[in-house]
Amino acid sequence: MQNGVCLLSLIPIRFEPTSKSEMVSQLLFGETYEILDQQSDWIKIKTETENYEGWISQNQYCTWNEQSESRQVLGVFPYAVATNKVSNLEVNILPGSVVHDLDVKEQEVYFQINNVRYSLAISPDELMAIGSKTIGQYACKFLNAPYLWGGKSMWGIDCSGLTQLLFKVAGLQLPRDAYQQAEIGDQVDFVNDARLGDLAFFDNEQGKITHVGMVLEPGEIIHASGMVRRDVLDSYGIFNESLGKHTHKLRMIKRIIPSIL
């Protein structure tokens, strides 16, 4: 099957092959995918790292020649500007985007996709990965970003998109949806034992996991609900102090990778 790569800041992935269909996720710059099917002006894809399926518009498709020798996830915030050295067109590179074949020469940063060279307007120091000790500080950069179903950027993000993005920048690829993320990691038995980087999951009245957030410290969580926000986390769930009530019922807490978080 033919493969593609995202060469825009982001591309919406839709549930069905129509612009009226809900957006279920997004592709970020540099992310690659496999083509599964095509209907009229729509292409069904499966993302390479998540195995997530959906439809993108054909006019946003770009073939990928699979010649990249290396890839690096960028955590630069809020974005960096990349310039195509052939067309001189610029594109905003968002956190979580992937650059291929990175090349640093003195204080200049370059990368290459499909044999096209790009310059990246950041310093080499900004290429450093977000570590386990700073993931909480990095997460707080997204505070007040609007909630958007299927979103993966500070312009709009959903709960599992936020946790996936934070872990991706820290070097770990999580599944896309909250219920999928809940299937990995080790159980944390008590709320007071939760620590920075643990994921807390919440269910609805039917017992289905519908929400996820990341623990900042015992008793505090960052999550996307209406917007990215910090709230109290207790044994019942998320307590919204401004509303004076619990908004999400706690199902479980998971420690994904104890060795790094």
C-alpha positions in Angstrom: 0.0 0.0 0.0 1.1 3.6 -0.6 2.1 5.8 2.3 1.7 9.5 3.0 3.1 12.2 5.2 1.5 15.3 6.7 3.2 18.5 5.3 0.7 21.0 6.8 0.6 22.2 10.4 -2.3 19.8 11.0 -4.8 17.8 9.0 -8.2 16.7 10.3 -9.0 13.0 10.3 -12.7 12.4 9.9 -14.9 9.4 10.9 -16.5 9.2 7.4 -15.5 10.4 3.9 -17.3 13.8 4.1 -16.5 17.2 5.4 -19.7 17.0 7.4 -18.4 14.1 9.4 -17.0 14.5 12.9 -13.3 15.0 13.3 -11.9 12.0 15.3 -8.2 13.0 15.4 -5.6 15.1 13.6 -2.3 14.5 11.8 0.6 16.8 12.8 3.4 17.9 10.6 5.7 15.0 9.7 3.4 12.2 10.9 3.1 9.4 8.4 0.3 7.0 7.5 -0.7 4.1 5.3 -3.4 4.5 2.7 -6.2 1.9 3.1 -8.9 3.0 0.7 -10.1 5.9 -1.5 -13.6 7.1 -2.2 -14.1 10.1 -4.5 -12.1 13.0 -2.9 -11.3 11.2 0.3 -8.5 8.8 1.4 -8.9 6.3 4.2 -5.7 6.2 6.3 -4.1 4.3 9.2 -1.6 6.4 11.2 1.8 4.7 11.5 2.4 5.2 15.2 -1.1 4.9 16.5 -2.7 2.5 14.0 -5.7 4.9 14.1 -8.0 4.9 11.1 -10.0 7.6 9.5 -10.5 9.8 6.4 -8.5 12.8 5.1 -9.2 15.0 2.2 -7.4 14.0 -0.9 -6.2 17.6 -1.5 -4.3 17.4 1.8 -2.5 14.2 0.9 1.2 14.1 0.1 3.1 10.9 -0.8 6.0 9.8 1.4 9.0 8.2 -0.2 10.0 6.4 3.1 13.7 7.5 2.8 14.0 9.1 6.3 16.9 7.8 8.3 15.8 9.4 11.6 12.9 11.2 13.2 12.6 13.5 16.2 9.5 14.8 17.9 9.5 18.5 18.6 8.3 20.0 21.9 8.9 23.6 20.9 6.1 25.8 22.2 3.9 27.4 21.0 5.2 26.7 17.5 8.3 27.0 15.2 8.4 28.2 11.6 9.8 25.9 9.0 10.8 27.2 5.6 10.8 25.0 2.5 14.1 25.8 0.8 12.7 25.0 -2.6 9.5 26.9 -2.6 10.3 29.4 0.3 6.9 28.7 1.7 6.6 28.7 5.5 4.6 26.3 7.7 4.0 26.4 11.5 5.4 23.4 13.3 3.3 22.6 16.4 4.3 20.7 19.5 4.3 16.9 18.8 5.2 17.4 15.2 7.9 15.1 13.7 11.0 16.3 11.8 12.9 13.8 9.6 16.6 13.6 9.1 17.5 16.4 11.5 20.7 18.3 10.7 22.2 20.9 13.0 25.1 23.0 11.7 26.5 25.5 14.2 23.4 27.4 15.2 21.2 26.5 12.2 18.7 23.7 12.3 17.5 21.9 9.2 15.5 18.8 8.3 14.5 17.0 5.2 11.3 15.2 4.0 10.9 13.7 0.5 14.3 15.0 -0.5 13.2 18.6 0.2 15.2 20.6 2.7 13.6 22.8 5.4 15.1 25.3 7.7 13.7 25.5 11.2 13.6 28.8 13.1 14.7 27.6 16.5 18.0 27.2 18.3 19.6 23.8 18.8 18.9 24.1 22.5 15.1 24.0 21.8 15.5 20.5 20.3 16.0 19.0 23.7 13.3 16.5 24.7 11.0 17.1 27.5 12.0 15.0 30.5 10.1 13.4 33.2 11.0 16.1 35.7 9.7 18.9 33.5 6.7 17.3 31.9 4.4 19.0 34.5 5.8 22.5 33.6 5.4 21.7 29.9 1.8 20.5 30.4 0.9 23.8 32.1 1.8 25.6 28.9 -1.4 24.3 27.5 -3.6 25.7 30.2 -6.7 27.5 28.8 -6.3 25.9 25.4 -9.8 25.3 24.1 -11.3 21.8 24.2 -11.9 20.4 20.7 -13.1 16.8 20.0 -10.3 15.1 18.1 -7.9 18.0 18.5 -4.2 17.6 19.2 -2.9 21.2 19.4 -3.1 24.3 21.6 -5.6 25.6 19.1 -8.0 22.9 20.2 -7.4 19.6 22.0 -9.3 16.8 23.7 -8.5 15.0 26.9 -6.7 12.0 25.4 -5.1 14.2 22.7 -3.5 16.2 25.6 -2.1 13.2 27.4 -0.9 11.6 24.2 0.8 14.7 23.1 2.6 15.2 26.5 3.9 11.7 26.5 4.9 11.8 22.9 7.0 14.9 23.5 8.5 13.1 26.5 9.5 10.2 24.3 6.6 7.7 24.7 3.8 7.0 22.2 0.4 6.4 23.8 -2.7 5.1 22.0 -5.1 7.8 20.8 -8.3 7.3 22.9 -8.8 7.4 26.7 -10.1 3.8 26.9 -7.1 2.6 24.9 -4.6 4.4 27.2 -6.3 2.9 30.2 -5.3 -0.6 29.0 -1.5 0.0 29.6 0.5 0.7 32.6 0.4 -0.4 36.3 -2.4 0.3 38.7 -1.9 2.9 41.4 -4.0 1.8 44.3 -4.5 5.1 46.2 -5.0 8.7 45.0 -2.4 9.9 47.6 0.2 7.6 46.0 -0.3 9.2 42.6 2.7 11.2 41.3 3.7 13.5 38.4 3.0 11.7 35.1 0.4 9.2 36.3 -2.7 9.1 34.3 -6.2 9.2 35.9 -9.1 7.7 34.1 -12.8 8.4 34.6 -16.0 6.6 33.5 -19.6 7.4 32.8 -22.8 5.9 34.2 -22.4 2.9 31.9 -18.9 2.2 33.2 -17.2 3.2 29.9 -14.0 5.2 30.3 -14.6 8.5 28.7 -12.0 10.9 30.2 -8.4 11.0 31.1 -6.0 13.5 32.7 -2.4 13.7 34.0 -1.5 14.0 37.6 0.6 17.0 38.4 1.1 16.1 42.1 -1.0 14.2 44.7 -4.4 15.9 44.7 -4.0 17.9 41.5 -4.7 17.0 37.8 -4.4 18.7 34.5 -7.0 17.7 31.9 -9.0 19.0 28.9 -12.7 19.7 29.8 -14.1 22.8 28.2 -10.5 24.0 28.2 -7.2 22.7 29.5 -7.4 23.3 33.3 -6.0 22.3 36.7 -8.4 20.8 39.2 -8.5 18.9 42.4 -8.2 15.1 42.2 -9.6 13.1 45.1 -10.8 9.5 45.7 -14.2 10.3 44.1 -12.9 12.1 41.0 -12.3 15.6 39.7 -13.6 18.4 41.9 -14.1 21.7 40.1 -13.8 24.4 42.7 -15.4 27.1 40.6 -18.5 25.0 40.2 -18.3 23.6 43.7 -18.9 20.0 42.6 -17.3 16.9 41.2 -17.4 16.7 37.4 -15.8 13.3 36.6 -16.0 10.0 38.5 -12.6 8.3 39.1 -12.2 4.8 37.7 -8.5 4.2 38.0 -5.0 5.6 38.1 -2.2 4.1 36.0 1.5 4.5 36.1 2.6 4.1 32.5 6.4 3.8 32.7 7.7 3.8 36.2 11.3 4.0 35.1 10.9 7.4 33.4 8.0 8.9 35.3 
